[in-house]
Amino acid sequence: MLPILKKDLYEVKDACIAKNISFNIKNIKYILLKFSSSIIKRVNQIEEALIAKGYGQ
């Protein structure tokens, strides 16, 4: 799971650079908001995959 989270963090970093937002402690709220939303999206995808495989019953 850590390599996936690392990849998501790099994607958030690249998005910040594209939007001309510096990746520093000053903008940590924005960065953590985007990163946490990415984590929640990933958890939902994993949950749907597990349910589709029958692990939810």
N, CA, C and O of each residue as an XYZ file, in Angstrom:
228
protein
N       0.814     -1.193      0.000
C       0.000      0.000      0.000
C       0.862      1.262      0.000
O       0.451      2.291     -0.537
N       2.037      1.193      0.590
C       2.886      2.389      0.649
C       3.332      2.891     -0.725
O       3.346      4.103     -0.942
N       3.694      2.014     -1.657
C       4.056      2.534     -2.982
C       2.897      3.251     -3.675
O       3.109      4.216     -4.409
N       1.679      2.780     -3.440
C       0.510      3.437     -4.023
C       0.320      4.814     -3.410
O       0.041      5.776     -4.126
N       0.467      4.921     -2.096
C       0.337      6.223     -1.433
C       1.448      7.172     -1.874
O       1.224      8.372     -2.033
N       2.632      6.630     -2.069
C       3.747      7.450     -2.540
C       3.440      7.988     -3.933
O       3.700      9.156     -4.221
N       2.887      7.137     -4.799
C       2.509      7.561     -6.140
C       1.444      8.654     -6.083
O       1.516      9.630     -6.828
N       0.448      8.491     -5.193
C      -0.594      9.509     -5.045
C      -0.015     10.829     -4.557
O      -0.435     11.895     -5.008
N       0.938     10.768     -3.647
C       1.563     11.987     -3.145
C       2.317     12.701     -4.258
O       2.272     13.928     -4.349
N       3.007     11.946     -5.101
C       3.706     12.565     -6.229
C       2.723     13.174     -7.228
O       3.012     14.207     -7.832
N       1.567     12.540     -7.404
C       0.552     13.106     -8.294
C       0.019     14.422     -7.738
O      -0.195     15.370     -8.493
N      -0.198     14.489     -6.429
C      -0.644     15.732     -5.801
C       0.434     16.797     -5.942
O       0.136     17.960     -6.214
N       1.679     16.399     -5.756
C       2.787     17.339     -5.901
C       2.856     17.884     -7.324
O       3.039     19.085     -7.522
N       2.710     17.008     -8.311
C       2.726     17.449     -9.708
C       1.550     18.376    -10.009
O       1.699     19.349    -10.749
N       0.385     18.077     -9.439
C      -0.782     18.938     -9.648
C      -0.554     20.312     -9.032
O      -0.946     21.327     -9.608
N       0.075     20.346     -7.869
C       0.379     21.634     -7.230
C       1.353     22.439     -8.082
O       1.205     23.653     -8.225
N       2.330     21.772     -8.636
C       3.301     22.462     -9.489
C       2.602     22.988    -10.741
O       2.886     24.102    -11.183
N       1.697     22.207    -11.313
C       0.969     22.635    -12.510
C       0.077     23.838    -12.227
O      -0.139     24.678    -13.100
N      -0.445     23.915    -10.990
C      -1.303     25.040    -10.612
C      -0.512     26.190    -10.010
O      -1.090     27.154     -9.507
N       0.814     26.087    -10.063
C       1.715     27.115     -9.542
C       1.554     27.321     -8.031
O       1.609     28.445     -7.532
N       1.355     26.217     -7.324
C       1.270     26.235     -5.861
C       2.537     25.593     -5.333
O       2.840     24.447     -5.664
N       3.274     26.315     -4.521
C       4.525     25.769     -4.002
C       4.242     24.634     -3.020
O       3.290     24.693     -2.242
N       5.062     23.626     -3.066
C       4.914     22.430     -2.236
C       5.726     22.639     -0.969
O       6.843     22.135     -0.851
N       5.161     23.389     -0.015
C       5.870     23.663      1.231
C       4.895     23.650      2.405
O       3.704     23.391      2.234
N       5.408     23.928      3.580
C       4.612     23.849      4.809
C       3.515     24.914      4.843
O       2.499     24.743      5.516
N       3.723     26.002      4.122
C       2.743     27.086      4.095
C       1.433     26.629      3.459
O       0.358     27.065      3.872
N       1.514     25.768      2.473
C       0.338     25.289      1.754
C      -0.056     23.875      2.160
O      -0.686     23.162      1.380
N       0.301     23.469      3.350
C       0.089     22.089      3.783
C      -1.398     21.735      3.862
O      -1.765     20.587      3.614
N      -2.261     22.701      4.203
C      -3.691     22.410      4.281
C      -4.237     21.996      2.917
O      -4.995     21.032      2.813
N      -3.855     22.715      1.889
C      -4.320     22.387      0.542
C      -3.786     21.032      0.097
O      -4.515     20.227     -0.483
N      -2.523     20.791      0.369
C      -1.888     19.539     -0.043
C      -2.509     18.350      0.699
O      -2.802     17.324      0.086
N      -2.708     18.483      2.012
C      -3.305     17.391      2.783
C      -4.755     17.147      2.388
O      -5.219     16.007      2.413
N      -5.472     18.200      2.024
C      -6.852     18.034      1.589
C      -6.904     17.215      0.303
O      -7.711     16.292      0.190
N      -6.060     17.539     -0.654
C      -6.025     16.793     -1.909
C      -5.532     15.362     -1.696
O      -6.057     14.425     -2.298
N      -4.530     15.198     -0.846
C      -3.985     13.868     -0.583
C      -4.999     12.988      0.139
O      -5.150     11.812     -0.194
N      -5.698     13.552      1.130
C      -6.688     12.761      1.863
C      -7.869     12.407      0.974
O      -8.431     11.320      1.108
N      -8.261     13.299      0.067
C      -9.349     12.954     -0.847
C      -8.911     11.835     -1.799
O      -9.717     10.984     -2.173
N      -7.640     11.842     -2.184
C      -7.120     10.767     -3.021
C      -7.109      9.439     -2.262
O      -7.394      8.391     -2.842
N      -6.784      9.477     -0.979
C      -6.787      8.264     -0.159
C      -8.204      7.715     -0.015
O      -8.418      6.507     -0.118
N      -9.165      8.599      0.223
C     -10.559      8.166      0.371
C     -11.066      7.558     -0.925
O     -11.779      6.555     -0.905
N     -10.704      8.157     -2.049
C     -11.101      7.604     -3.348
C     -10.500      6.219     -3.541
O     -11.169      5.312     -4.037
N      -9.241      6.054     -3.150
C      -8.560      4.761     -3.285
C      -9.219      3.714     -2.387
O      -9.380      2.567     -2.804
N      -9.599      4.079     -1.178
C     -10.259      3.149     -0.259
C     -11.595      2.694     -0.832
O     -11.953      1.521     -0.726
N     -12.330      3.618     -1.439
C     -13.605      3.245     -2.057
C     -13.398      2.272     -3.206
O     -14.188      1.343     -3.376
N     -12.356      2.467     -3.991
C     -12.066      1.546     -5.089
C     -11.719      0.157     -4.557
O     -12.165     -0.847     -5.112
N     -10.940      0.093     -3.505
C     -10.569     -1.195     -2.912
C     -11.800     -1.876     -2.324
O     -11.969     -3.087     -2.469
N     -12.658     -1.106     -1.664
C     -13.881     -1.664     -1.088
C     -14.770     -2.263     -2.177
O     -15.287     -3.369     -2.023
N     -14.946     -1.535     -3.271
C     -15.788     -2.044     -4.367
C     -15.183     -3.316     -4.973
O     -15.916     -4.237     -5.331
N     -13.876     -3.370     -5.088
C     -13.227     -4.556     -5.641
C     -13.407     -5.756     -4.716
O     -13.660     -6.867     -5.182
N     -13.279     -5.540     -3.416
C     -13.458     -6.642     -2.459
C     -14.895     -7.148     -2.439
O     -15.134     -8.353     -2.354
N     -15.846     -6.229     -2.517
C     -17.250     -6.636     -2.546
C     -17.557     -7.412     -3.822
O     -18.291     -8.399     -3.795
N     -16.992     -6.961     -4.937
C     -17.212     -7.656     -6.215
C     -16.642     -9.066     -6.185
O     -17.159     -9.962     -6.851
N     -15.583     -9.264     -5.416
C     -14.973    -10.596     -5.309
C     -15.648    -11.465     -4.276
O     -15.310    -12.641     -4.142
N     -16.608    -10.907     -3.535
C     -17.360    -11.688     -2.568
C     -16.820    -11.682     -1.159
O     -17.246    -12.492     -0.335
N     -15.880    -10.779     -0.852
C     -15.327    -10.729      0.494
C     -16.241    -10.012      1.480
O     -15.986    -10.067      2.683
N     -17.272     -9.356      1.029
C     -18.134     -8.574      1.905
C     -19.249     -9.393      2.544
O     -20.050     -8.855      3.309
N     -19.309    -10.680      2.241
C     -20.437    -11.472      2.748
C     -19.987    -12.533      3.692
O     -20.810    -13.288      4.210
